[in-house]
Amino acid sequence: METLTSIIGAINGVVWGPLMLVLILGVGLFLMLGLRLMPILKLGTGFKLLFQGRNTKEGEEKEGEISPFQALMTALSATVGTGNIAGVATAVFLGGPGALFWMWCTALVGMATKFSEAVLAVKYREVDEEGRHVGGPMYYIKNGLGAKWKWLATAFAIFGAVAAFGIGNTVQSNSVADVLQSNFGVELWVTGLVLMILVGAVLIGGIKRIGAVAGALVPIMAIAYLGAGLVVLAINADAIPAAIELVFTYAFTESAAEGGFAGAAVWAAIRFGVARGVFSNEAGLGSAPIAHAASQTKDPVRQGLIAMLGTFIDTLIICSITGLVIITSGEWTSGVSGAALTSAAFANALPGVGNYLVAIALAVFAFTTIIGWSFYGERCVEFLFGVKAITPYRFLWIVAVPVGALVSLDFIWLVADTLNAMMAIPNLIALALLSPVVFRLTKEFFARNGAPADLSADKKA
């Protein structure tokens, strides 16, 4: 077992190493420049379309299963999770405050990546034998690049189906069980059983119920967490200027050892900032476009403009709040890491309350991640084996929830983290090769619809 662990650990070091980080940032930057900074310049348009996409038009009802708003919430349900609480804390602990700056950079280029993923997902989606719209990297690789690339699509589906059990299921239930036991004394098996029942109740309804639950729960949990974070920042207002200075200073200079913080080189800030940024918002991994492919829309670019908001909300808003709370509290030098560091930072400003707020937020975030990733895994399995494989996969998914709550997951986490990174390789290759399609569709969309005020209409040339 030790030999296997060391082998997978070595692979993990490669797939999350410099080459992968350069590839993710490089493809994102290439797409952003090819789109002429459109994702940043049209951010307001994206929010406008999101608001209008809460309900679909009558003529679009058969174009997908869930509204554009629910598609984004489903994608966010899978991305807004432990990465926003534990991931940011780990990045700051290992890379120093400068890691937050590189998370921002990852998010900015990631907006172009997420936009492109959604455009291609809607453009090349299919209707399965049960009449559902299915899509994602495996479909835009197969349909966009041709049959000779199907092996790459199959590789993505295999990595996604297996990685989902770790990063989207057992790791999440384990985090919930641990945080509820440490803060409220709830037994691990109780948390596992309750989670299993809740997850099962949602999954029985398929993507429509997942979309409905995500559409209701994600905005509430995100706003509540952001509200608590803003309260803490208001209490620590005097420390905010210094914290921001630390972020920019340590992004380009070595962090000195301080308190329980061991110090970090610039490379560590870049590595952990980019890696945790990608882990949090999943831009480039190819997971979110699977949800966006089910959106009730006729125009790929419209969904892309909504999809890119996921990266903005996840990293530039939620992760930024978490990072600034940690840095302004001074707890980042305490030697504590992960969710415990975020809890300590909130408790520093809100004694007796802050740690419980983080515990509840982490539990809800992890629950929505489990239901969001279940859909991703199901679509990967359907691509490999057909719709008949969905029910057995769903059963295994529900059973795995309490298992994750009860067992040690160091090895599972390592395998899932490795496969999660390997999902990105086929997806990034496809994004680069299909980028001309994205650029063409985007140019045609804005030429057809004219001014941003008219973007809500599905006008035809």
DOZA-657492 format. One record per residue: residue in one letter; x, y, z of N, C-alpha, C, O, CB in turn. Coordinates in steps of 0.02 Angstrom, whole numbers, plus 50000, padded with zeros to 5 digits. Glycine has a CB too. Example, Ala and Ser with C-alpha at 12.3 -4.5 7.8 and 13.67 -1.06 7.14 Angstrom:
DOZA-657492
A506604971650390506154977550390506604983550390507124983450423505654977650452/S506424988850354506844994750357506455000250394506705005750402507044997050286/
END
This chain:
DOZA-657492
M500424994050000500005000050000500435006350000500285011249967499535000050061/E500985006050038501435011750040501745013049972501835018849952501985010550092/T501905007649936502195008349870501705011649822501875016149784502425001549842/L501075009249825500545012149782500435019449798500365023649754499895008149791/T500425020949863500325027849884500895032349859500765037949837500285028249961/S501505029849863502075033849840502065034949764502255040249740502735030549860/I501835029749727501785030349654501265035549635501395039949594501605023449622/I500675035049666500145039849651500345046849674500185051849642499475037749685/G500715047149730500955053549754501435056849705501425062949695501305052749821/A501845052749674502315055249623501935057849562502095063049534502815049849602/I501415054049542501005056249485500645062749502500595067349461500475050749466/N500405063149564500065069249587500515075349583500305080849565499805068349658/G501155074149601501635079649599501755082249528501925088049518502285077549628/V501655077649479501745079649409501115083149383501165088549353501895073549366/V500525080049394499915082849366499705089449399499345093349369499355077849372/W499935090549460499795097049493500435101149496500485105949534499515096049564/G500935099249456501575102749457501575108849411501055110949386502125098049437/P502175111649399502245117749359501945117249290501635122049266502975119349353/L502025111449257501775110749188501025111549185500755114949141501985104049159/M500665108249233499935108749234499705115749249499245118349217499645103849285/L500025118949297499825125749316499945130649258499545135149246500215128049378/V500505129649223500645133849164500135132549109499915137149075501365132649138/L499945126149101499455124249050498775127449064498455130149019499395116549046/I498555127049127497905129849146497905137449136497445140249106497735128149219/L498425140749162498465147949155498575149949082498285154849058499025150849198/G498985146049047499145147548977498535147148932498415151648891499675142948952/V498145141748938497545140948898497035146348915496715149248871497235133948908/G496975147848980496515153049001496705159848974496275163648951496485153349077/L497355161448976497595167848949497495168148874497295173348847498335168948967/F497635162648839497545162348767496815163648748496675167348702497775155448740/L496355160448785495645161448772495425168548788495025171548752495225156448812/M495685171348843495505178148862495725183148809495355187648792495815179948931/L496335182348784496585186848732496215185748666496065190548630497345185748722/G496065179448650495695177948589494985180948591494705182648540495655170448578/L494705181448652494045184348660494085191948671493585195248682493685181148719/R494705194548667494835201748675494555204448740494245209848742494525205548616/L494685200748794494495202648863493745203048872493505206048921494815209348880/M493365200148827492635200448831492345198148898491895201448923492345196348776/P492585192548928492305190348991492335195749046491885196249088492655184149015/I492865199649046492925205049096492495210949076492145213749118493665207249103/L492525212849012492155218748989491395217748990491025222548999492375220548918/K491175211548982490455210148980490205206749044489695203249043490295205648920/L490555207949099490345204949162489645207149182489235203149204490845206749218/G489505213649173488835216249189488295212949146487745211649170488825223649179/T488455211649083487985208349039487835201349063487265199049060488265208148967/G488345197949089488245191249115487755191249173487305186949176488915188349137/F487825196049219487365196449276486655198149253486175195749282487615201649327/K486605202149201485955203949174485605197749146485015196649158486025209349119/L485975193849108485705187749080485535182649134485045178949128486185184649030/L485935182449187485805177949243485125179549275484735175149289486365178449295/F485005185949286484375188149316483795186349271483275183949294484385195649330/Q483885187449205483355185849158483265178349149482735176049129483505189149090/G483795174549164483785167249153483495163349211483535157149211484465164849140/R483205166849261482895163149316482315158949292482185153549318482665168049371/N481965161449241481415157649210481525157649135481695162849106480725160749229/T481415152049104481515151549032480895153548994480335153049020481725144449013/K481005155648934480445157648892480055151548868480335146048864480685161848831/E479435152548852478995146948833479275143148774479225136948771478305149448817/G479555146648726479805143348665480435139348677480645135648632479935148448613/E480745140048736481375136648749481295130548794481795127348811481875141448781/E480695128948813480595123748863480885116948843481085113048886479855123048877/K480895115548778481135109048756481875109048737482125104148711480725106648699/E482215114648749482915115148730483385112748785483995112448775483085122348713/G483115110948843483535108648898483095106648956482475106748951484045114048920/E483405104649012483015102249069482945107449125482445107249161483345096149097/I483415112049132483395116849186483535123849159483835124649106483905115049241/S483325128949197483425135849174484165137649176484555134449211483015140649219/P484355142849138485055145049140485285146749211485855145349229485135151149095/F484845149749250485005151349320485145145049359485635144649396484435155349353/Q484705139949353484805133749389485425130049365485755126649405484195129249380/A485605130749301486215127649276486825130549311487275126949331486275128549199/L486825137249318487385140449353487395138349426487925137049454487345148049347/M486805138149458486775136249529486995129049539487315127449589486065137349556/T486825124649490487055117749495487815117349490488135113749528486735113449439/A488095121249443488825121549437489145124449500489655121949524489035125649375/L488835129749526489095132849587489025128249647489435128349693488745139449601/S488495124149648488395119549704488985114749710489155112549765487745115649696/A489285113149652489855108549652490515112149665490985109149691489895104849586/T490555118549648491185122149655491235125849722491775126149752491265127149599/V490675128749745490695132249809490665126949863490125124249878490105137449816/G491225125449893491255120049943491855120849989492035126350009491285113349908/T492165115150004492715115250051493305119450025493695121950065492955108150064/G493355120049959493895124049931493855131349951494375134649959493895123649856/N493255133849961493165140849980493325142150053493485147750072492455142949966/I493295136850094493445137650165494125134550182494565138050207492895134350207/A494195128050169494825124750185495365126050133495945126850150494715117250192/G495165126350068495655127250014496005133850017496615134150009495315126549948/V495635139250029495945145850034496415146150093496965148750089495395151450041/A496195143350150496605143350210497255139550199497785141750221496215140250269/T497215133850164497815129950150498285133750104498895133550113497625123250117/A498005137250055498425141150008498805146650046499395147650034497985144349953/V498455150150090498785155450129499285152550178499815155450189498255159650168/F499125146750208499575143650256500225141350222500765142050250499235137650289/L500175138550162500755135850127501115140950083501725140650074500555130050085/G500735145750055501035150550009501065157650034501335162050001500655150449946/G500785158950093500785165650120500215169850090499865167450046501445169050107/P500135175950112499605180350087499625181350012499115182549981499635187050122/G500215181049982500285181949910499915176749869499765177949811501005181749891/A499755171049899499375165849863498695168449842498425166349791499295159549907/L498415173049882497755175749865497775179749800497305179549761497495180249922/F498325183249788498405187049726498395182349666498075183749615499065191049727/W498755176749671498785171949615498125168249607497975165849552499355167049626/M497735167649660497055164949653496635169749611496235167649570496735163849723/W496725176349622496355181349583496545180849509496115181049465496495188449610/C497195180249495497425179649426497135173449392496915173749335498195179449423/T497125167949429496835161749403496095162649387495855160149336496915156049454/A495745166349430495025167449419494895171849358494415170649321494715170649481/L495305176949348495205181549292495265177949225494835178649181495715187349295/V495805173949217495865170149154495385164349154495175161949101496595167649144/G495205161849214494725156349220494035158149196493655153749175494695153949291/M493865164549198493215166749172493175165249097492645163149072493115174349185/A493715166349061493725164848989493685157348977493355155048931494365167648956/T494025153549021494005146249015493295143649026493045139648987494495143049065/K492975146049080492305143749097491805145849043491345142049026492085146449166/F491885151849016491465154148961491515149348902491015147248875491655161348940/S492125147748883492255143448825491975136448836491695133448790492995143148810/E492065133848897491805127148912491045126848902490785122148873491985125248985/A490695131948928489965131948923489735132848850489255129648829489665137448966/V490075137148813489905138148743489955131548705489495129748668490375143448710/L490495128048714490595121648679490115116348704489895112148665491315119248688/A489955116448769489505111448798488805111948766488505106848750489455112248873/V488565118048758487905119048728487925117848652487465114948623487635126148743/K488465120048621488545119348548488545111948527488225110148477489195122648526/Y488895107748564488985100748543488605095748586488755089748584489715099148545/R488115098048624487735093348666487295088748623487155090248565487305097148717/E487075083348654486645078448620486015077348662485955079748718487025071748610/V485535073848633484935071748669484975064148676485035060648626484275073948632/D484955061648738485035054348747484375050748734483875053848715485275052848819/E484375044248743483795040248725483195041448769482635039448753483975032948728/E483295044848825482735046648869482525053948860482125056548898482925045448942/G482795057148808482595063848791482925069448831482705075148828481875064448800/R483465067848868483815072848907484415075648869484745072048832484045069848974/H484535082048879485125085148848485745083448889485775084648949485025092948843/V486245080748855486865078848888487445082048851487445082848790486945071048889/G487945084048889488525087348859489095087948907489065085348963488335094148833/G489615091348886490215092048927490825090448884490755089448824490185087448989/P491415090248914492025089148875492015082848833492265082848776492605088748921/M491735077348860491735071148821491335071848756491485068648706491455065348862/Y490815075948758490395076948699490695082048650490675081048590489695079048718/Y490985087448677491275092148629491945089748602492185092248551491365098948660/I492255084948636492855081748607492635077148550492915077348495493245077748661/K492125073048563491895068248513491565071648452491725070048395491395063348544/N491125076448466490745079548412491115085448380490995087148321490085081948438/G491555088648418491915094348391492565092648357492745095648307492045099248446/L492915087748386493565085848358493535079748313493995078448274494055084448415/G492985076048317492905070348272493035063648305493295063348361493355071148213/A492855058348271492895051548298493605049448318493695045548364492635046648247/K494105052148283494795050148298495025052548367495525050248394495275052948244/W494645057248395494815059848462494385056748517494425058748575494735067348463/K493965051748499493515048948549493875045948608493625045848664493065043748517/W494485043448596494875040548651495005045748705495035044148764495535037748625/L495095052048684495215057348732494575058848772494605060148832495455063748696/A494005058448738493365059448771493245053848822493005055048877492795059648720/T493425047748803493355041948848493795042748909493585041248965493515035448812/A494405045148899494875046248955494575051249004494605050149064495555048748929/F494305056748978493995061649023493425058549063493375059649123493735067748982/A492995054749029492415051749063492635046949118492325046649171491975048249013/I493155043049105493405038349156493675042149216493505040649273493955033749126/F494105046949202494385050949257493825054349298493845054349359494875056349229/G493325057149263492785060649296492355056149338492185057849395492365064149246/A492175050249311491735045649347492065043049411491725042249462491555039749302/V492715041749409493065039149468493235044749517493125044049577493705035449446/A493495050249491493685055849534493095058649573493175061049629494005061449493/A492505058249544491905060949576491775057649644491565061049691491295060049531/F491915051149649491795047649713492245050249769492065050049827491915040249703/G492825052849750493265055549801493135062849814492875064649867493985054649781/I493305067049766493285074249776492575076849782492465082049813493625077649719/G492085073249752491395075749754490945072049802490355073849810491105075449687/N491205066849835490775062849878491085061449946490945064849995490605056249843/T491525056349949491785054150014492185059450050492125060150111492215048050004/V492585063250014492975068550045492505073850075492645076550129493455071849994/Q491965075250040491485080350064491105077850126491045081550175490975082050009/S490855071650124490495068950182490955068350243490735069250300490185062250166/N491585066750230492075066250284492185073050317492235073550378492735063550258/S492205078350275492295085150301491705087250343491795090350396492395090050244/V491095085650320490485087350358490485083650425490355086750477489855085550317/A490615077150424490605073150485491115075650535490975076150595490735065850469/D491705077350511492235079650555492075086350587492165087250647492895080150517/V491815091050547491685097750573491085097650620491075101450669491555102550516/L490585093450608490005093050652490175089550717489895091150770489425089550618/Q490625084650714490835081350776491255085950820491155086250880491235074950760/S491725089550789492175093850828491825099950857492025102450909492745096050785/N491305102350823490975108450847490315107150884490135110950929490835112850788/F489965101750866489315100550898489265093750931488745092050960488765101150846/G489795089650926489785083150959489355077950925489165072950956489565083951029/V489185078950862488765074150825489185068050805489725068850777488435077550763/E488925062150819489295056050801489385055550725488955057650687488925049850828/L489945052750705490105052150633489575048250596489375050150541490775048950624/W489345042650625488865038350590488195041750582487835040550533488785031750627/V488015046050630487385049750625487415054550566486945054950526487245053650691/T487965058350561488055062950504488035059150438487715061450391488705066750510/G488375053450435488395049550374487705047150354487525047350295488855043650382/L487305044850403486635042250388486175047850364485805046950315486345038950451/V486185053550399485755059150380485935061850311485505063250270485815064850432/L486585062350298486815064650232486585059850177486365062050124487575065350231/M486635053350191486435048350141485695049150124485505048850065486575041250168/I485275050150174484555050950163484415057250124484015057150077484175051050230/L484735062750142484615069150108484855068850035484505071149990484975074850144/V485445066050024485715065549956485265061049914485115062649857486435062849958/G485055055349942484625050749906483965053949886483715052949831484485044649948/A483675057949931483035061249918483095066149859482635066849820482795064949980/V483665069449855483775074149800483905070549734483625072349683484355078949816/L484335065549736484545062149674483995058249641484015057149580485125057649689/I483495055949679482945052249649482585056449597482315053849548482455049949703/G482585063049607482235067549561482655069449500482405073049457482035073649596/G483275067249495483695068749438483905076049434483885079649483483335066849375/I484105078149374484395084849365483885090349380484085095749404484645085549293/K483235089149368482755094449382482715095849457482675101649477482065092549355/R482735090649498482715091749570483385094449595483405098649639482545085249607/I483925092049566484585094749585484605102149570484835106149611485155091049547/G484365104049510484355111149491483915115249537484095120949554484125111849420/A483345112449556482885116149600483185117149670483145122549698482215112449605/V483485111849697483795112249763484395117049762484475121149806484025105249787/A484805116349710485395120749703485175128049695485465132549724485835118549644/G484645129149654484405135849642484145139249704484175145349710483865135849590/A483895135249752483635138049814484175138549867484215143549903483065133749840/L484605133449872485075133049927485715137049916485965140249962485255125849939/V485985136749855486635140049842486615147549855487065150149888486845138649771/P486115151249828486115158449842486055160049917486385164649941485535161749806/I485645156149952485555157450024486205156250062486405160450103485005152850052/M486535150650049487135149050086487705153850069488095155750112487355141850073/A487745155750005488275160249984488185167150015488665170150040488305160849908/I487575169650014487435176250043487545176250118487815181050145486715178450027/A487335170950152487425170450225488165170450243488375173850289487085164150252/Y488565166450205489275166050220489615172750205490035175050244489605160450179/L489435175750149489725182250132489535187550183489935191750202489495184450062/G488905187250207488695192050258489105191350321489315196350350487955190950275/A489225185150343489635184050403490345186450392490655189450436489635176650423/G490605185150331491285187450316491345194950315491845197650340491495184750249/L490855198350288490865205750287490815208650357491115213850371490295208350243/V490445205350400490405207650470491085207150503491305211750537489885203450511/V491435201550491492105200750519492585205950491492985208850528492375193650504/L492545207250426492985212250395492825219250421493275223450427492915212050319/A492195220550437492005227050466492315227750535492545233150554491235227750470/I492325222250572492635222450639493385223450633493695226850674492475215850678/N493685220350581494415220750571494595226150520495115225850488494685214050548/A494155231150512494235236150459494925239550460495205240950407493705241450465/D495185240850518495835244350523496405240250494496915242950473495985245950596/A496315233550491496845229150468496805227750393497255224650364496825222550506/I496265229950360496165228350289496715231450244496985227750202495495230850267/P496885237850250497415240650207498065236750212498395235350162497535247850225/A498255235150274498885231350284498835224350254499325221850226499055230950359/A498245221350258498145214650231498215214650155498535210250126497465211950251/I497915219550123497955220150050498675221450029498905218749978497495225850025/E499035225450068499745226650053500145220150058500575218950016500035231850103/L499985216050108500325209550115500195205150054500645201750030500105206050179/V499575205150030499395201049972499815202749912500095198349879498645201849955/F499875209249897500255211349838501015210849849501385209249802500075218449819/T501235212149909501955211849924502205204649919502715203249887502095214649994/Y501855200049953502075193149955501915189249891502125183549884501765189650014/A501555192349844501435189049780502075189049738502155184949693500865192649741/F502535193749754503145194449713503785194249754504335194349726503115201049676/T503725193849820504325193349863504225187649912503665185649927504455200049900/E504775185149937504755179549983504415181450049504535186850075505455176949997/S504005176950075503675178050140504155175750195504395170050194502995174250144/A504275180150242504715178350298504335174150349503725174850356504995184750331/A504695169850385504385165850438504125170550492504465175350512504895160750467/E503535168950517503225173250568502755169150610502285166150584502845179250535/G502885168850675502465164850720502485157550700503025154650694501745167450719/G501905154650689501865147650668501915146850592501895141250567501235144550692/F501975152350556502045152150483502775151250465503205155150487501755158550450/A502925146150425503615144350411503945148650357504535147950343503655137250390/G503555153050326503815157050271503705153350205503605147250204504555158550281/A503735157050150503615153950084503955157950030503965164150032502865153350070/A504225154449980504525157749923503965160149875503385158249883505015152849886/V504155164249827503665166749779503355160949741502755160949727503995171749730/W503765155949724503505150249687502945146749726502455144449697504055145349670/A503025146349793502505143249834501855147149830501315144249827502745142549907/A501905153749831501315158049826500955156749759500345156249757501495165549833/I501345156349705501055155149639500755148149636500185147349614501595156049584/R501145143149657500915136249651500265135049690499785132449663501455131549676/F500265136949755499685135449795499095140149780498515138249788499865135749869/G499255146149759498725150749740498365148349678497745148249676499005157649727/V498745146249627498445143749565498085137049576497515136149555498975143049510/A498435132449610498155125749621497505126049661497015122749643498655121349656/R497505129849715496895130349757496365134449723495765133349734497065133349825/G496565139249681496075143049643495715138649594495105139049587496425148849606/V496085134449559495785129749511495365124649548494825122849525496335126249469/F495605122249605495235117349644494565120249666494065116749669495645115149706/S494565126749681493955129949706493465131349649492875129449654494125136349741/N493685134649595493205136649543493155131649486492695132149445493405143349516/E493615126849482493595121349433493635123749360493475119849315492975117349442/A493855129949348493925132349280494475128349245495055128349267494085139949278/G494315125049191494795121049154494755113549169495015109549131495475123449169/L494435111649225494385104649241493865101049200493895094949191494235103749315/G493365104749174492865101649130492245099249165491825095949133493175096149094/S492175100649229491585098249265490975102649254490435100049238491745097849340/A491045109149263490475113749258490095113349191489485113749192490705120749269/P490435112649133490055112449070489565106749066489095106949025490535112049012/I489655101549106489175095949107488505098449131487975096249106489435090149151/A488505102949180487885105849206487595110849157486985110949145487995109149274/H488025115049128487785120149082487485117249018487075120448985488345124949064/A487685111149000487415107948941486665106448948486315105648898487785101548926/A486415106049010485715104549022485285110849023484675110449035485635100849087/S485585116649011485225122949016484715123748960484825121548903485705128749014/Q484145126848976483625128248928483795134648890483555140048906482925128948962/T484205133948840484405139648799484555137348728484735131548717485025143148829/K484475141748680484625140248611485315142748591485605140348543484095143148564/D485565147648628486195150848607486765149048655486735150748714486095158448605/P487285145748630487855143848672488185149848706488395149248764488365140248630/V488235155548671488595161248699488215164248758488525166548807488695166548645/R487555164348754487165166748811487325162748873487415165648927486405166448796/Q487355156148867487505151948925488225152948947488375152649007487375144648910/G488665154148900489365155448917489435161748959489835161949006489785156048855/L489055166948941489085173248979488835172249051489075175549097488665178648944/I488365167649060488115166149127488605161549164488735162449223487415162749124/A488885156749127489335151849158489965155149187490195153149240489545146649107/M490235160249153490855163449176490765166849243491255168249278491105168449124/L490135168249262490005171349327490175166649384490315168849440489275173549331/G490155160149370490315155249422491015156249449491115156049510490245148249395/T491495157349405492185158549426492245165149464492595165649515492655158549365/F491905170249439491915176849472491635176349543491945178949590491525182049431/I491055173149550490725172649615491135168349663491245170149721490015169849608/D491355162549638491715157749680492375160449707492505160149767491835151349641/T492785163149662493465164949682493545172349698493805174149752493945163149627/L493325176649652493435183849663493005186749718493155192049745493315187549598/I492455183349735492035185849790492115181449853492365183849904491295185949768/I491905175149849491885170949909492585169349936492715170149995491515164449895/C493035167149891493715165549914494085171849939494475171449985494125162349857/S493945177549907494265183749929494055185550000494465187650041494095189449881/I493405184650014493155186050082493505181550132493745183950184492385185050085/T493535175050117493875170350162494605172250173494845172450229493825163150135/G494955173650118495665175350123495795181650163496245181850205495965176150054/L495405186750152495495193050188495315192350262495625195450305495075198650157/V494805188250277494635187050347495225183750383495385185550439493995182550353/I495535178850350496105175250380496695179950390497005179950443496315169350335/I496845184050339497435188450344497325194150394497775195650433497605191250274/T496735197250393496605202750440496575200450512496715204250558495945206250422/S496395194150523496355191550591497045190350621497125190150682495955185250593/G497545189450578498225187850602498325180450616498875178350633498365191850664/E497795176450608497835169350624498255165450574498445159750588497145166350627/W498405168450516498795164850466499505163450489499855159350459498815168750402/T499725166750543500385165450571500365160650630500875159550664500715172050592/S499775157850644499685153650704499945146550696500035143050745498965153450723/G500055144350633500275137550621499705132750609499825126850595500675135150679/V499095135150613498505131050599498345131450524498475136550493497885133350641/S498075126050496497935125850424497225123250412496885121150458498445121550387/G497015123550348496375120750329495775124250359495815130150377496345113550347/A495225120450365494605123350392494695125950463494355130750483494055118050391/A495155122950501495285125250569495555132350570495405136150616495775120550604/L495945134150519496215141050514495645145950500495625151250531496755141450459/T495205144250454494635148650439494185149350501493955154850515494235145850380/S494065143850536493655144150598493975148750649493635152750681493575137150627/A494635148150657494995152250706494955159650686494885163950730495735150150711/A494985161150622494955168050598494275171050612494225176850634495115168350523/F493745167350599493065169850613492955170450688492655175350711492535165150582/A493195165550726493105165650799493495171350831493305173850884493325159050830/N494045173450799494445178950824494035185350828494105189250875495065180050781/A493615186450778493195192550776492515191450808492215196050835493105194750704/L492275185250806491615183550833491695177850883491495172250867491115181750777/P491965179050942492095173850992491455170051010490925172951023492405176751054/G491515163451010490945159251029490425158350975489945154550984490625162251089/V490505161850919490015161450865490345159750799490085155650760489635168050860/G490915162850786491245162250721491385155250700491275153450643491875166050722/N491645151050746491815144250727491195140150709491225135850666492185140850784/Y490635141650743490015138150726489745140250658489475136050621489485139350780/L489815146550641489605148950575489995145450520489705143350469489705156550569/V490645144750530491055141250480490865133950475490845131150421491805141950498/A490725130850532490535123750533489895122650494489845117950454490455121250604/I489395126850505488755126150470488845127550395488575123950354488235130950499/A489235132750379489345134450309489705128650273489515126850218489765140850302/L490205125850305490585120250275490125114250264490175110950212491175118250320/A489675112950312489225107250306488755108150246488645103550208488825106350371/V488465114150240488005115450185488365115550118488125112750068487635122150196/F488955118750116489355118950055489515111850032489445110249973490005122950067/A489725107650078489925100850060489325096750035489385092849988490245097350120/F488745097750067488135094250045487965095949973487815091449933487545095950092/T487975102349956487805104249888488335101849838488185100449780487725111849883/T488955101449861489485098749818489345091449801489455089249745490175099449851/I489105087649850488955080549839488405079749787488465075549742488735077249905/I487875083749791487335082949742487535085649673487325082949622486705086549767/G487955090849672488185093449608488635088649572488565087549511488535100049618/W489115085749608489585081149577489265074449559489505071049514490175079949624/S488725072749592488375066549573488145066849501488185061949464487775065249620/F487905072749481487675073749412488255073149363488185070249309487325080549404/Y488835075949382489425075449339489625068149329489745065949273490005079549369/G489645064549384489835057449380489355053349338489555049149298489885054449448/E488705054749347488195051149309488275052249234488215047549194487495053249331/R488405058449214488475059849143489095056549114489095054349056488505067449132/C489625056149153490235052749130490095045249120490315042349070490815053749181/V489735042249167489575035149163489095033849104489165028849069489265032649228/E488625038449094488165037649038488535037848972488375034048926487625043149039/F489035042148966489435042448905489795035948892489865033748835489935048248909/L490035032848946490425026648939489985020548928490155016248886490835025549001/F489425020048964489035013748964488295014648946487935009648942489075010649031/G488065020748934487365021848917486945023248978487185022949034487095015848881/V486305024848966485865026949021485735021449071485555022849128485205029348993/K485815015149050485695009549096486165009549155486025006449207485745002949058/A486735013049149487225013049202487095018349255487415018449308487925014049173/I486615022949241486505028549287486235026149355486475028249407486005033449256/T485725021649354485425019449417485925015849463485955017449522484835014849403/P486325010949437486825007749480487335012849506487545012449564487185002249442/Y487535017549464488025022549486487725026849541488065028449590488245026949426/R487095028749532486755032949583486705029249649486795032249702486055034949558/F486565022649646486525018649707487195018449743487235019449803486295011449691/L487735017149705488405017049734488585023849763488915024349815488915014949681/W488365029149729488505035949752488205037249821488535039849866488235041149702/I487575035249829487225036249893487535032149949487615034450005486475034449885/V487715025949933488035021449982488715024150004488915023250061488105014349953/A489075027249957489755029649972489755035550021490255036750054490105031749909/V489195039050027489165044950071489315043250143489765046350172488475048150066/P488965038450175489125036850245489805033550253490125034250306488595032250273/V490035029950201490705026950205491235032350212491695031850252490845022650141/G491155037650172491625043250176491625046550243492135049050266491465048250123/A491045046750276490985049950342491345046050396491525048850448490255050850360/L491455039650385491705035250439492435033250432492745031350481491295029150442/V492725033550372493395030850362493915036450351493745042150334493405026050303/S494545034550360495095039150346495185039650270495175034550235495765036950380/L495255045650245495235046650173495885049150142495885051750087494695051350155/D496435048450177497065051050150497225048150081497405051850035497645049450198/F497155041550074497305038350010496785040149957496955041649900497345030750018/I496145040049977495605041749930495685048949905495595050349846494915040949963/W495855053449951495955060449933496525061049882496465064849833496115064749996/L497065057349893497635057649848497445055249778497615058449728498215053349875/V497085049649774496875046949710496395051749675496475053149615496545040049719/A495905054249712495395058749684495705065249660495535067749606494845060149735/D496165067849699496495074149681496905073249617496935077649575496945076449739/T497225067449611497625065949552497185065249490497335068149438498025059449562/L496645061349495496195060449439495835066849421495685068149362495685054949455/N495695071049471495375077449459495815081749414495565085149368495235081049525/A496465081649427496925085449385496975082449315497035086049266497625085749417/M496945075749312496995072349247496375073649204496415073049142497085064849257/M495805075549235495215077549197495375083749155495115084549100494625078849244/A495795087949182495945094349150496325093549084496255097549038496325098849196/I496735088349080497175087649021496765086748957496875090648910497635081649031/P496305081848952495905081348891495495087648878495415089748820495435075248895/N495235090548931494805096548924495195102448897494955105948852494495098348990/L495795103648923496195109348900496435108448828496465113248791496805110248946/I496585102248810496765100848740496185102548694496275105748642496975093348731/A495585100448713494985101748673494845109248669494665111748616494385098148701/L494915112748725494785119948725495255123648677495045128148641494855122748797/A495885121648678496375124948634496215123448561496245127948519497085122548650/L496045117148545495915115248475495255118048449495185119548390495925107648468/L494765118748494494105121148474494025128748485493475131448476493575117448511/S494555132048506494515139248520494255143248459493895148148470495195141848541/P494435141548396494165145348340493405145148337493085150048317494435142548275/V493105139548359492375139048360492085143948412491595147348399492145131748377/V492405144248470492185148848523492245156048499491775159948508492605147848587/F492805157748469492905164648446492395166548392492135172048391493625165548418/R492265161848347491795163148292491085164148319490735168848300491805157548241/L490865159548362490185160048390490095166448430489565169648428490045154048434/T490615168448467490575174448508490525180648464490125185148476491175175048554/K490935180848411490935186548365490255187048331489985192548324491495185848312/E489975181448309489325181448276488775183548323488305187148303489175174548248/F488825181448386488315183148435488265190748446487725193648445488455179648502/F488845193848457488845201048470488685205048406488405210448410489515203248499/A488865202348349488695205848287487935205448275487635210048249489075202748227/R487655199748295486935198648284486505202548334485985205148317486785191248289/N486735202848396486335205848449486505213148462486115216648496486425202048512/G487055215548437487225222648443487405224648513487815221348546486655226748420/A487105230048537487275232948602487105228148658486655223948651486895239648613/P487475228648715487365224348772486635224248796486395219248822487805226348828/A486285229848787485595230348811485135225448774484605223648799485335237448802/D485365223148715484935218848674485125211448682484845207148648484985220748601/L485595209948728485855203048731485355198048758485475192048753486475202848772/S484825200348788484355195548817483945191948764483635186848777483885199048866/A483935194648705483515191748652483895186548612484485187348598483255197148605/D483555181248595483855176148552483695177948480483305174548447483595168948569/K484005183348455483865185548387484215180948337484745178148351484085192948377/K483925180348281484225176248228484435180748171484095185548153483735170748204/A485005179048142485265183148087484795182648027484925185747975485985181048068/
END
